[in-house]
Amino acid sequence: MQVRYETMTRELLEAHGIRVRKWRTSMSGVAWEVRYRDGTTARLIEAPRPKGPMSAAVFLHEVGHHVIGLGAYRPRCREEYHAWAWAIAEMERRGINVTESVRRRMTRSLEYAVAKAKRRGIKSVPQELRAFDRTDTPT
């Protein structure tokens, strides 16, 4: 299985022109771009090295930000949703076990993103994220 994770990592980084700035030991990550004066762009991530379903999910989520396009979705919570959707679909496509822990992590992450957007004054929660709005009570 480790060979599959290494192959996936190499293929995706190369295919999408992404460089890993740092392999994290925690199950957290970040994706960003640096635009240089000469017009070139560096696509960067920090993420855990894929060694199991959870680290693969976090890695794929960060890659997903670049694949879908940083800033392509507004508000930001929609970008989080689409990065997670891409990551889960890629796991399934590659035969990586999408465990219940991975699904819980995705859910908690999206609940946090919606709550953050609401704290910052979002007028309405996008349709695809309404299931993750924990402050929305049915009437």
N, C-alpha and C positions, 0 to 999 in steps of 0.2 A: 504494500500500500504506500510506503514511503516513496518508492520510485514514482508512483502515480502523482503524488503531491509535488514532488520535485519537477516532474515533467510539466504538470499543469502550471506551476509557478513560472518556469522558464518560458513556456509558450505564451502565456498571457502578458508577461512583462515585455517580451520581444514584440508581440503582435500589436500592442497598444503604445509602445514607446514609453514605457513607465520605468522609472528608476526607484529602487528602494533606498531611501536615505538612511534608514535604520530599521533593523529587525527588532521589534519590541518583545520583551519577555512577558508583558501583560497582554490581556485579551482586549486591547484597545488599538485604535488606529486613527490616521488622519491622511487626507489626500489634498494636494494643492498643486498649483502651477506657478512657475516663475517665468515671466516674460522678459526677455532681454532686449536691449536697445537695437540689436541687429535684426530683430523680428523673430528670432527663434524662441521656442517655448520648451521648458523642461517640465515634464509631468513627474511628480514625486509622490511617494507614499511612505508612511511608517505603519507597520503592521506586524503581527506575529508571523513567524515562518510557519507555513501550513504543515502540521504534523498529525492532525486529527480533525474531526468535523468542526469543532468550534473555532480553532485557529484558521482553518480553511475558510470558514464563513466570514470571519472578520477580514481576512486578507482579500477575499473576493468582493466583499462590500466596498472596501477602499478602491480596488481596481474598478468596480462598478461605477464609482463616481466619475472616473475618467472616461469609461466606455459610454455612459449616457451623456456626458458633458457637464463639467463643473459649471454651475449657474444656469443650466438649461431649463431647470424647473423652478418656478417660484410659486409659493413661498418655499423657503429652505426645507421645511418638513416634507414637501413633495419630493424634493431631490433625495432625501433620506429614504423615503418609501421606494422610489424607483431604483436606487442603488441596492437596497435589500432585495427587491424583486429580481433584479438581474443576478445577484449573488446566489439566491436560492435556485433559480432556473439553471444557472451554470453548474451548481452542485448536482442537481438532478441529471443534467445532460451528461456530466462526466461520471455518473455513478457513485458519487460521494454521498454517504448516508446523511440525510438531513434529520438529525436527532431531535427529540423533543426539547432538549436543552437549547439547541440552535433556534428552534421556533420560539421558545420563551425569550431568548436573547433579542431576537428580532422584534417581538411584540413589545418588550420593555423599552427597547430603543425607540420605537415609533411612538409609544405612549409618552416618553420623555420629550421627543421632538414636537409633538402636538402641544403638550403642556407648556413648553418653552415658547412656542409660537403664540399661544394664548396669553402668556405673561407679558409678551412683547406687544400685545395689542392686535393680533390678527382679527379681522372682522368676521370671517367665517372659515370654518375648517373645511378643506377640500374634500370632496366626496370620497375619494379613495382612502382617506385617513379618518373618516368618521367612526369607524370601528375601534380606533385607538384613542378616542376622546373619552377619557375617564371622568371628566367633569360634566359631561353631557348626561343628564338624567332623563329617562323617558317620562312623559307625562300621561 
